Amino acid sequence: MTDERVFTVEEADAELEELRERLPRLREARDALIASSRRISDAVASDGGGIAGSEWFSYQEALKTEVLFLADHGILLRDPDTGLVDFPAEREGRRVYLCWKLGEDRVGWYHEATGGFGGRRPL
């Protein structure tokens, strides 16, 4: 069993400034990695990959950096496109997830551990 970090609402809110910077970088790196992969596939078909392959590695490293930051902080990435993350928490003695996505002012939602975004409830 791993020791999963458990957040209070205040601790989750304290992470938001950093997340507002990192999640767009993560999304951009992911999108660029996907686009670069497509260019590599096309280039390999014609000339073996060439320069298109070198940019793939920089995008991969950027994505890895952001994903590792989230993992190291105990934050769960749910949707890189919308910047949706969950913070493991407890509410009334139950495991829940505090739920936040880019564009929201603060952590104001939670859902049960067995539910997801569709089951979000206000705190």
C-alpha positions in Angstrom: 0.0 0.0 0.0 1.4 3.4 -0.9 1.2 6.5 1.2 -1.0 8.7 -0.9 -1.0 12.4 0.1 -4.3 13.7 1.4 -5.1 17.3 0.8 -7.2 19.8 2.7 -9.1 22.3 0.6 -6.6 25.0 1.7 -3.6 22.8 0.7 -5.2 22.1 -2.7 -5.9 25.8 -3.2 -2.3 26.6 -2.4 -1.2 24.5 -5.4 -3.4 26.4 -7.9 -1.0 29.2 -8.8 1.7 26.6 -9.8 -0.9 24.5 -11.6 -2.2 27.5 -13.6 1.3 27.8 -15.1 2.2 24.1 -15.4 -1.1 22.6 -16.8 -1.0 24.8 -20.0 2.6 23.8 -20.5 1.7 20.1 -20.1 -1.2 20.5 -22.6 1.1 22.3 -25.1 3.8 19.7 -24.8 1.3 16.9 -25.2 -0.2 18.5 -28.3 3.2 19.2 -29.8 4.4 15.7 -29.0 1.4 14.3 -30.8 1.9 16.6 -33.8 5.6 15.9 -33.9 4.9 12.1 -33.8 2.7 12.5 -36.8 5.4 14.5 -38.7 7.9 11.8 -37.8 5.7 9.1 -39.1 5.2 11.0 -42.3 9.0 11.8 -42.6 10.0 8.2 -41.8 7.9 7.1 -44.8 9.8 9.4 -47.0 13.3 10.0 -45.6 13.9 8.2 -42.3 12.8 10.9 -39.8 15.5 13.6 -40.1 15.2 16.7 -38.0 11.5 16.1 -37.2 12.7 13.5 -34.7 14.8 15.9 -32.6 11.8 18.2 -31.6 9.9 15.1 -30.5 12.5 14.5 -27.7 12.2 18.1 -26.4 8.4 17.9 -26.3 8.6 14.5 -24.6 11.0 15.9 -21.9 8.7 18.9 -21.3 5.7 16.6 -20.9 7.6 14.3 -18.6 8.7 17.2 -16.4 5.1 18.4 -15.9 3.7 14.9 -15.3 6.4 14.1 -12.7 5.7 17.4 -10.9 2.1 16.4 -10.5 3.0 12.9 -9.4 5.6 14.2 -6.9 3.0 16.5 -5.4 0.3 13.8 -5.2 -2.0 15.5 -7.7 -3.9 13.3 -10.2 -4.1 14.5 -13.8 -7.5 13.5 -15.1 -7.8 15.4 -18.4 -4.8 17.3 -19.9 -7.0 19.0 -22.5 -9.2 20.8 -19.9 -6.6 20.9 -17.1 -8.7 18.7 -14.9 -7.0 17.5 -11.7 -8.0 15.7 -8.5 -6.5 16.1 -5.1 -7.0 13.0 -2.8 -8.9 14.1 0.3 -11.1 12.9 3.1 -14.6 14.1 3.8 -16.7 12.8 6.7 -14.3 9.9 7.1 -14.5 8.8 3.4 -11.9 9.0 0.6 -13.0 11.6 -1.9 -11.3 13.7 -4.5 -11.2 17.5 -4.5 -11.8 18.4 -8.1 -10.5 21.5 -10.0 -9.9 22.5 -13.6 -8.2 25.4 -15.3 -10.3 28.4 -15.3 -11.9 27.9 -11.9 -11.0 30.4 -9.2 -10.5 27.9 -6.4 -11.1 24.3 -5.4 -14.8 24.3 -4.9 -15.9 20.8 -5.9 -15.4 17.2 -4.8 -16.5 13.7 -5.9 -16.6 10.3 -4.4 -13.6 8.0 -5.0 -15.8 5.8 -7.1 -17.3 8.6 -9.1 -15.8 11.1 -11.5 -16.3 14.6 -12.9 -20.0 13.9 -13.6 -20.5 13.2 -9.9 -19.0 16.5 -8.8 -20.7 18.2 -5.9 -20.0 21.7 -4.4 -17.9 21.7 -1.2 
